[in-house]
Amino acid sequence: MTLPSPEPAYPSVPPPPAGPLPSARFAFRRKPLTPRETSDLRTPYAIDCDRILYSRAYARYIDKTQVFDLLKNDHITHRVLHVQLVSRIARTIGQKLGLDPDLLEAASLGHDLGHPPFGHDGERFLSELCLEAGIGGFLHAEMSLRFLEKLESRGHGLNLTLGVLDAVLCHDGESDLAAMRPSPGTADFAELDRRAEKRRSDPLFMIAPMTREGCVVRLSDSISYVGRDLEDAVLLGVVKRAQIPPEVAEVLGETCGTIVYRLVEDLLRTSSGDPELTAFSPEVGSALKALKEFNKAHIYHNPDVKRDRDKIRRLFRIFFESFSGEFGDPSGPASPRLKSFLEHMDAPYVEGTNPCEKARDFIAGMTDEYFLSSAEELLLPRYRTDFSG
């Protein structure tokens, strides 16, 4: 009996030099630490990871679309699973490259907090409305930063480290970059603010993260979704494995597990020996790009997958206009949902945020189910038993 040969081991890489990791110089916060925080037994990045996990925005991942929505299927990936997969992949890579595991985990778990309901389509619809309202375009990466700095903790933010916030802002798993190095420049919050403002004014503006950990998270994002989206599509009958282009199947394989393994193995092999480079080989980078293009044509732009998009687009507009009007009413919003949103925010946010920005923030925080139930509450008439209230 011949046993199957085991998976090849991940390539060995030289151990990192002794002493503090390079990312340690990004482990400071915008606001001073409290006395209790200064004596915390956890590392700064571990504190950030826990703060993200316990945040309200993280809890809402549970019902936010990854790719496929409006489906009754418990085996399809939602946003909460996606960020966990990114974290596992990034930590595996980081362990071999001698990187900070807590920074990798915190950035991975926080990078998609700003995604609105219905995934990238919802992001596009909300951006159109924000531009019309004159408050700048909407990008989920910049919104993730806003949740972490401006909306959590009743509008005071979580006071996370520069390294985590920068990695969250600079992630972009949809890009076709196959090689990255940390960007040179000043390691301070003024630079983070400059980047965030630039992204608000120019959605196409991209810059590498300040840390190698941020680069790993950005490429791990691509590794995580490209095979998993394909697996979900096969399960749902959207595509068949036989349709996978030969140049992809021969290099990366045909299943999610094989694709992830080969991408991680190649990245480690290519990145070995250079303390700043995080990259795929040209052959694997080309296959990854081809798989992304295949997914885009057969999954992300598939008319059957997108059949309710016009309805969702109209609901986004109705919500934005209605919520902006209610938030702008001097007597306050009439909707119990909008009232509850403001009750969880302190006065600086309530008094210092304009109505359109409040509408954007509220919609961006919705889960898919909350979005649909809000549509029912706002648009459908209801029976009642009398006229007493």
Secondary structure by P-SEA (a helix, b strand, c coil): cccccccccccccccccccccccccccccccccccccccccccaaaaaaaaaaaccccccccccccccccccccccccaaaaaaaaaaaaaaaaaaacccaaaaaaaaaccccccccccaaaaaaaaaaaaaaccccccaaaaaaaaacccccccccccccaaaaaaaaaccccccccccccccccccaaaaaaaaaaaaaccccccccccaaaaaaaaaaaaccaaaaaaaaaaacccccccccaaaaacccccaaaaaaaaaaaaaaaaccccccccccaaaaaaaaaaaaaaaaccccccccccaaaaaaaaaaaaaaaaaaaaacccccccaaaaaaaaaccaaaaacccaaaaaaaaaaaccaaaaaaaaaaacbbbbbccccc
